[in-house]
């Protein structure tokens, strides 16, 4: 008999998509985060998409997530492991980086 994995009850604590108009530089920002019933962060994904700047990887220029069992950063099609301290620190780092990229490429 195969044991079934215990399913966690994930609670979505952040699910936001922001579309940046062409007039303001174009792009999409996605913020996702899920916790368990005790408030422990289980999964997150922070993404900046703008195919006008980078057309590979579905237009994802910058992203941070913990898919595949580890914390990592995506940048222009490349992936690197990162040290995770807190979600707030990662979110702040993401926001600083996407704003710098956006301003650099804004017309």
C-alpha positions as CSV (number, residue, x, y, z in Angstrom):
1,X,0.0,0.0,0.0
2,X,1.3,3.5,-0.9
3,X,1.1,6.1,1.7
4,X,-0.5,9.4,0.6
5,X,1.5,12.6,1.3
6,X,-0.2,14.7,3.9
7,X,-1.5,17.8,2.1
8,X,-0.8,21.1,3.7
9,X,-3.5,23.7,3.9
10,X,-1.9,26.6,2.2
11,X,-3.1,30.1,2.9
12,X,-2.5,32.7,0.2
13,X,-1.2,35.8,1.9
14,X,-0.1,37.6,-1.2
15,X,-1.5,37.4,-4.7
16,X,-1.0,40.6,-6.7
17,X,-0.4,41.3,-10.3
18,X,0.4,44.9,-11.4
19,X,0.4,45.8,-15.1
20,X,2.7,48.7,-16.0
21,X,1.3,50.7,-18.9
22,X,3.3,51.2,-22.1
23,X,3.4,54.9,-21.3
24,X,5.1,54.2,-18.0
25,X,7.6,51.7,-19.4
26,X,5.6,48.5,-19.8
27,X,5.8,45.2,-17.9
28,X,4.1,43.0,-15.4
29,X,4.9,42.5,-11.7
30,X,3.6,39.4,-9.9
31,X,3.8,38.8,-6.2
32,X,2.7,35.5,-4.7
33,X,3.2,34.0,-1.2
34,X,1.6,31.1,0.7
35,X,1.9,30.2,4.4
36,X,0.7,27.2,6.4
37,X,-1.9,27.4,9.1
38,X,0.7,28.5,11.6
39,X,1.9,31.4,9.5
40,X,5.2,29.8,8.3
41,X,6.1,30.8,4.7
42,X,5.8,27.8,2.4
43,X,6.2,29.2,-1.1
44,X,6.8,32.5,-2.8
45,X,7.4,33.9,-6.2
46,X,8.2,37.5,-7.1
47,X,8.5,38.3,-10.8
48,X,9.1,41.2,-13.2
49,X,8.1,40.4,-16.8
50,X,8.8,42.7,-19.7
51,X,9.3,41.0,-23.1
52,X,10.3,44.4,-24.6
53,X,13.5,44.2,-22.6
54,X,14.1,40.4,-22.6
55,X,12.1,38.1,-24.8
56,X,13.4,34.7,-23.5
57,X,12.1,32.8,-20.4
58,X,8.6,34.1,-21.2
59,X,9.8,37.7,-20.8
60,X,10.9,37.2,-17.2
61,X,13.7,39.6,-16.5
62,X,13.9,39.2,-12.7
63,X,12.4,36.7,-10.3
64,X,12.9,35.3,-6.8
65,X,11.2,32.1,-5.7
66,X,11.6,28.9,-3.8
67,X,10.2,26.4,-6.3
68,X,12.1,23.2,-6.8
69,X,13.0,23.1,-3.1
70,X,15.5,25.9,-2.8
71,X,15.7,29.7,-2.8
72,X,16.9,31.2,-6.0
73,X,17.0,34.3,-8.2
74,X,16.4,34.5,-12.0
75,X,17.9,37.3,-14.0
76,X,17.7,37.5,-17.8
77,X,17.5,33.7,-18.3
78,X,20.1,32.8,-15.7
79,X,19.5,31.2,-12.3
80,X,21.5,31.4,-9.1
81,X,21.0,30.2,-5.6
82,X,20.5,32.8,-2.9
83,X,20.7,32.9,0.9
84,X,17.2,33.3,2.3
85,X,16.9,35.3,5.5
86,X,13.3,36.6,5.5
87,X,10.6,37.0,2.9
88,X,10.6,40.8,3.7
89,X,14.3,41.0,2.9
90,X,13.8,39.2,-0.4
91,X,10.8,41.3,-1.3
92,X,12.7,44.5,-0.6
93,X,15.7,43.3,-2.7
94,X,13.4,42.4,-5.5
95,X,11.6,45.7,-5.5
96,X,14.9,47.6,-5.5
97,X,16.2,45.6,-8.4
98,X,13.1,45.7,-10.6
99,X,12.9,49.5,-10.2
100,X,16.5,49.9,-11.2
101,X,16.0,47.7,-14.3
102,X,12.8,49.4,-15.2
103,X,14.2,52.9,-14.9
104,X,17.3,52.0,-16.9
105,X,15.1,50.7,-19.8
106,X,12.2,53.1,-19.6
107,X,11.9,55.3,-22.7
